Amino acid sequence: MESVKNLVEYYDELYPVTLAQQTFYETLVQKYPHPAKILGIGCGTGVLCHRLAKDAVDATGLETQRELLESANLKYRSQLMSLRYFQMSTLEMTRFLGKKFYNIISCLNSRVIFIHDKTLIKKFFFDCKELLTDDGMLVLQLFNFEKYKANPKCALPELSSARVLYKSELTRLFDGTFKLDTFLEKNGKTIPVYERADVYPLQKSEIQEFSKEAGFKSAQFFGGFDGLAADKDSDSLLAVIS
């Protein structure tokens, strides 16, 4: 069961575009001819796509959640901005998007784990490779699931803003599958967002394996957008795959 509409109001506060994140993407964009073309998978309310489009990047955002997509489309856009959003899953993207078109594909905030099936995650890597230019890059940001192992449960790092706290709990079932529960805490009240959602907690070793199988040549891992190397104690994992 999902109540994503409860998250929309706070999404930009909980997932802001930080200075480190902006600098990271500005550096990547400079590697490609102007305008660089970026695809944001699981773009949420579109805050990153919107920021990049303001900097004259050609940005496309994909989102499966209608409530988040509606918020993205409400953001101010000028005629000079090259920006578009589609309600589309990763299963559909190679049918409707241009092959060898995107310089950068980005999937942040652990959204990749909602693909929730190992075979489909492998397909995701192949599909991204098909959509990317020959020198393109895939950027994944997710929790470091080599650190956060559900045996049978574990709490994931909390997100917070001035108004709300966002908590997540990962559960491993007897059959080896995983469920995710997330909820907001505000003024002593608990507000559900995802309840028993199917997820696949993708790990660093699997990213290396799946990206290599899909034809990518290298994968670099960082603890965040600040460029510091990831280690086993990092809360988050930033993978830059090319």
One Martini backbone bead per residue (centre of mass of N, CA, C, O) as a GRO file, in nm:
protein
  242
    1MET     BB    1   0.096   0.036   0.021
    2GLU     BB    2   0.029   0.379  -0.086
    3SER     BB    3   0.111   0.741   0.033
    4VAL     BB    4   0.261   0.967  -0.149
    5LYS     BB    5   0.095   1.227  -0.103
    6ASN     BB    6   0.230   1.278   0.185
    7LEU     BB    7   0.521   1.369   0.051
    8VAL     BB    8   0.503   1.614  -0.144
    9GLU     BB    9   0.528   1.867   0.046
   10TYR     BB   10   0.840   1.754   0.146
   11TYR     BB   11   1.037   1.671  -0.081
   12ASP     BB   12   1.226   1.925  -0.124
   13GLU     BB   13   1.332   1.914   0.173
   14LEU     BB   14   1.445   1.609   0.174
   15TYR     BB   15   1.549   1.658  -0.154
   16PRO     BB   16   1.781   1.852  -0.204
   17VAL     BB   17   1.988   2.068  -0.381
   18THR     BB   18   2.299   2.067  -0.333
   19LEU     BB   19   2.601   2.197  -0.381
   20ALA     BB   20   2.743   1.927  -0.437
   21GLN     BB   21   2.541   1.830  -0.650
   22GLN     BB   22   2.564   2.064  -0.847
   23THR     BB   23   2.869   2.036  -0.897
   24PHE     BB   24   2.866   1.749  -1.004
   25TYR     BB   25   2.684   1.808  -1.258
   26GLU     BB   26   2.850   2.036  -1.381
   27THR     BB   27   3.094   1.853  -1.438
   28LEU     BB   28   2.956   1.645  -1.621
   29VAL     BB   29   2.834   1.834  -1.840
   30GLN     BB   30   3.121   1.938  -1.950
   31LYS     BB   31   3.179   1.659  -2.118
   32TYR     BB   32   2.956   1.778  -2.313
   33PRO     BB   33   2.775   1.885  -2.545
   34HIS     BB   34   2.587   2.151  -2.628
   35PRO     BB   35   2.337   2.022  -2.482
   36ALA     BB   36   2.307   1.835  -2.233
   37LYS     BB   37   2.169   1.503  -2.175
   38ILE     BB   38   1.914   1.425  -1.929
   39LEU     BB   39   1.803   1.145  -1.723
   40GLY     BB   40   1.539   1.119  -1.480
   41ILE     BB   41   1.489   0.861  -1.257
   42GLY     BB   42   1.281   0.923  -1.030
   43CYS     BB   43   1.226   1.259  -1.006
   44GLY     BB   44   0.977   1.337  -0.868
   45THR     BB   45   0.946   1.692  -0.842
   46GLY     BB   46   1.199   1.798  -1.031
   47VAL     BB   47   1.433   1.966  -0.897
   48LEU     BB   48   1.683   1.881  -1.066
   49CYS     BB   49   1.581   1.920  -1.354
   50HIS     BB   50   1.515   2.219  -1.316
   51ARG     BB   51   1.800   2.315  -1.247
   52LEU     BB   52   1.940   2.215  -1.509
   53ALA     BB   53   1.757   2.370  -1.713
   54LYS     BB   54   1.847   2.654  -1.612
   55ASP     BB   55   2.151   2.556  -1.723
   56ALA     BB   56   2.099   2.442  -2.025
   57VAL     BB   57   1.971   2.164  -1.995
   58ASP     BB   58   1.855   1.862  -2.125
   59ALA     BB   59   1.553   1.755  -1.962
   60THR     BB   60   1.436   1.434  -1.832
   61GLY     BB   61   1.145   1.304  -1.660
   62LEU     BB   62   1.075   1.017  -1.457
   63GLU     BB   63   0.748   0.897  -1.329
   64THR     BB   64   0.511   0.692  -1.147
   65GLN     BB   65   0.404   0.918  -0.960
   66ARG     BB   66   0.152   1.133  -0.995
   67GLU     BB   67   0.191   1.336  -0.759
   68LEU     BB   68   0.486   1.408  -0.827
   69LEU     BB   69   0.441   1.496  -1.123
   70GLU     BB   70   0.251   1.731  -1.068
   71SER     BB   71   0.461   1.896  -0.912
   72ALA     BB   72   0.665   1.922  -1.142
   73ASN     BB   73   0.461   2.073  -1.345
   74LEU     BB   74   0.428   2.334  -1.146
   75LYS     BB   75   0.684   2.431  -1.217
   76TYR     BB   76   0.862   2.676  -1.332
   77ARG     BB   77   0.864   2.756  -1.690
   78SER     BB   78   1.040   2.843  -1.960
   79GLN     BB   79   1.090   2.860  -2.305
   80LEU     BB   80   1.415   2.816  -2.258
   81MET     BB   81   1.343   2.544  -2.138
   82SER     BB   82   1.459   2.201  -2.148
   83LEU     BB   83   1.158   2.038  -2.038
   84ARG     BB   84   1.039   1.706  -1.931
   85TYR     BB   85   0.756   1.488  -1.846
   86PHE     BB   86   0.696   1.136  -1.746
   87GLN     BB   87   0.480   0.866  -1.711
   88MET     BB   88   0.726   0.617  -1.629
   89SER     BB   89   0.885   0.324  -1.656
   90THR     BB   90   1.160   0.124  -1.702
   91LEU     BB   91   1.004  -0.078  -1.894
   92GLU     BB   92   0.933   0.167  -2.116
   93MET     BB   93   1.179   0.351  -2.213
   94THR     BB   94   1.280   0.198  -2.484
   95ARG     BB   95   1.007   0.254  -2.644
   96PHE     BB   96   1.004   0.601  -2.610
   97LEU     BB   97   1.308   0.649  -2.620
   98GLY     BB   98   1.613   0.749  -2.721
   99LYS     BB   99   1.870   0.615  -2.866
  100LYS     BB  100   2.171   0.739  -2.796
  101PHE     BB  101   2.093   1.033  -2.637
  102TYR     BB  102   2.214   1.019  -2.352
  103ASN     BB  103   2.465   1.130  -2.130
  104ILE     BB  104   2.274   1.119  -1.866
  105ILE     BB  105   2.184   0.893  -1.604
  106SER     BB  106   1.952   0.935  -1.324
  107CYS     BB  107   1.929   0.764  -0.990
  108LEU     BB  108   1.787   0.857  -0.694
  109ASN     BB  109   1.698   0.795  -0.367
  110SER     BB  110   1.663   0.473  -0.402
  111ARG     BB  111   1.473   0.409  -0.657
  112VAL     BB  112   1.594   0.142  -0.775
  113ILE     BB  113   1.469  -0.063  -0.555
  114PHE     BB  114   1.166  -0.061  -0.685
  115ILE     BB  115   1.206  -0.282  -0.895
  116HIS     BB  116   1.245  -0.559  -0.699
  117ASP     BB  117   1.404  -0.727  -0.934
  118LYS     BB  118   1.675  -0.881  -1.050
  119THR     BB  119   1.607  -0.905  -1.351
  120LEU     BB  120   1.508  -0.605  -1.384
  121ILE     BB  121   1.773  -0.473  -1.299
  122LYS     BB  122   1.940  -0.586  -1.525
  123LYS     BB  123   1.767  -0.452  -1.745
  124PHE     BB  124   1.824  -0.162  -1.661
  125PHE     BB  125   2.121  -0.158  -1.749
  126PHE     BB  126   2.071  -0.223  -2.046
  127ASP     BB  127   1.881   0.017  -2.106
  128CYS     BB  128   2.076   0.242  -2.034
  129LYS     BB  129   2.288   0.168  -2.245
  130GLU     BB  130   2.091   0.218  -2.488
  131LEU     BB  131   2.034   0.534  -2.418
  132LEU     BB  132   2.324   0.589  -2.427
  133THR     BB  133   2.592   0.712  -2.509
  134ASP     BB  134   2.907   0.596  -2.554
  135ASP     BB  135   2.997   0.833  -2.322
  136GLY     BB  136   2.808   0.766  -2.106
  137MET     BB  137   2.628   0.804  -1.784
  138LEU     BB  138   2.563   0.637  -1.473
  139VAL     BB  139   2.365   0.745  -1.186
  140LEU     BB  140   2.376   0.623  -0.848
  141GLN     BB  141   2.161   0.656  -0.552
  142LEU     BB  142   2.212   0.492  -0.232
  143PHE     BB  143   2.205   0.291   0.000
  144ASN     BB  144   2.424   0.102   0.202
  145PHE     BB  145   2.351  -0.243   0.189
  146GLU     BB  146   2.615  -0.350   0.335
  147LYS     BB  147   2.531  -0.210   0.608
  148TYR     BB  148   2.210  -0.246   0.556
  149LYS     BB  149   2.090  -0.526   0.713
  150ALA     BB  150   1.817  -0.747   0.714
  151ASN     BB  151   1.799  -0.922   1.052
  152PRO     BB  152   1.512  -0.876   0.961
  153LYS     BB  153   1.578  -0.574   1.057
  154CYS     BB  154   1.610  -0.215   0.957
  155ALA     BB  155   1.725   0.107   0.993
  156LEU     BB  156   1.731   0.381   0.813
  157PRO     BB  157   1.823   0.670   0.735
  158GLU     BB  158   1.729   0.977   0.818
  159LEU     BB  159   1.510   1.238   0.730
  160SER     BB  160   1.521   1.607   0.739
  161SER     BB  161   1.341   1.893   0.848
  162ALA     BB  162   1.186   2.159   0.994
  163ARG     BB  163   0.892   1.983   0.977
  164VAL     BB  164   1.023   1.683   0.924
  165LEU     BB  165   1.028   1.320   0.951
  166TYR     BB  166   1.203   1.046   0.778
  167LYS     BB  167   1.125   0.698   0.785
  168SER     BB  168   1.293   0.369   0.761
  169GLU     BB  169   1.212   0.010   0.694
  170LEU     BB  170   1.379  -0.299   0.664
  171THR     BB  171   1.260  -0.625   0.538
  172ARG     BB  172   1.320  -0.970   0.581
  173LEU     BB  173   1.211  -1.251   0.449
  174PHE     BB  174   1.203  -1.593   0.435
  175ASP     BB  175   1.233  -1.580   0.099
  176GLY     BB  176   1.439  -1.312   0.055
  177THR     BB  177   1.266  -1.079   0.057
  178PHE     BB  178   1.163  -0.724   0.044
  179LYS     BB  179   1.059  -0.460   0.269
  180LEU     BB  180   0.910  -0.125   0.279
  181ASP     BB  181   0.891   0.127   0.539
  182THR     BB  182   0.734   0.454   0.548
  183PHE     BB  183   0.749   0.767   0.748
  184LEU     BB  184   0.605   1.042   0.898
  185GLU     BB  185   0.701   1.303   1.135
  186LYS     BB  186   0.446   1.521   1.296
  187ASN     BB  187   0.352   1.643   1.579
  188GLY     BB  188   0.334   1.327   1.683
  189LYS     BB  189   0.275   1.216   1.399
  190THR     BB  190   0.189   0.942   1.181
  191ILE     BB  191   0.280   0.915   0.824
  192PRO     BB  192   0.224   0.733   0.562
  193VAL     BB  193   0.377   0.601   0.255
  194TYR     BB  194   0.518   0.317   0.275
  195GLU     BB  195   0.367  -0.021   0.262
  196ARG     BB  196   0.511  -0.301   0.193
  197ALA     BB  197   0.730  -0.257  -0.016
  198ASP     BB  198   0.885  -0.363  -0.290
  199VAL     BB  199   1.238  -0.458  -0.278
  200TYR     BB  200   1.594  -0.410  -0.388
  201PRO     BB  201   1.902  -0.415  -0.216
  202LEU     BB  202   2.139  -0.286  -0.374
  203GLN     BB  203   2.477  -0.364  -0.431
  204LYS     BB  204   2.793  -0.303  -0.515
  205SER     BB  205   2.861  -0.582  -0.643
  206GLU     BB  206   2.610  -0.573  -0.835
  207ILE     BB  207   2.677  -0.322  -0.991
  208GLN     BB  208   2.934  -0.434  -1.111
  209GLU     BB  209   2.808  -0.682  -1.248
  210PHE     BB  210   2.568  -0.556  -1.414
  211SER     BB  211   2.732  -0.343  -1.573
  212LYS     BB  212   2.920  -0.538  -1.714
  213GLU     BB  213   2.701  -0.708  -1.860
  214ALA     BB  214   2.591  -0.436  -2.016
  215GLY     BB  215   2.889  -0.283  -2.110
  216PHE     BB  216   3.034  -0.155  -1.898
  217LYS     BB  217   3.363  -0.048  -1.788
  218SER     BB  218   3.290   0.132  -1.525
  219ALA     BB  219   3.302   0.180  -1.149
  220GLN     BB  220   3.235   0.435  -0.925
  221PHE     BB  221   3.275   0.506  -0.563
  222PHE     BB  222   3.080   0.698  -0.332
  223GLY     BB  223   2.950   0.862  -0.041
  224GLY     BB  224   2.902   1.120  -0.234
  225PHE     BB  225   2.906   1.443  -0.385
  226ASP     BB  226   3.204   1.509  -0.259
  227GLY     BB  227   3.407   1.253  -0.358
  228LEU     BB  228   3.425   1.050  -0.149
  229ALA     BB  229   3.507   0.754  -0.062
  230ALA     BB  230   3.380   0.453  -0.026
  231ASP     BB  231   3.268   0.253   0.249
  232LYS     BB  232   3.135   0.030   0.479
  233ASP     BB  233   3.032   0.304   0.656
  234SER     BB  234   2.858   0.416   0.453
  235ASP     BB  235   2.540   0.527   0.404
  236SER     BB  236   2.613   0.593   0.109
  237LEU     BB  237   2.582   0.549  -0.258
  238LEU     BB  238   2.789   0.650  -0.540
  239ALA     BB  239   2.742   0.572  -0.879
  240VAL     BB  240   2.980   0.580  -1.158
  241ILE     BB  241   2.889   0.484  -1.488
  242SER     BB  242   3.086   0.390  -1.814
   0.00000   0.00000   0.00000
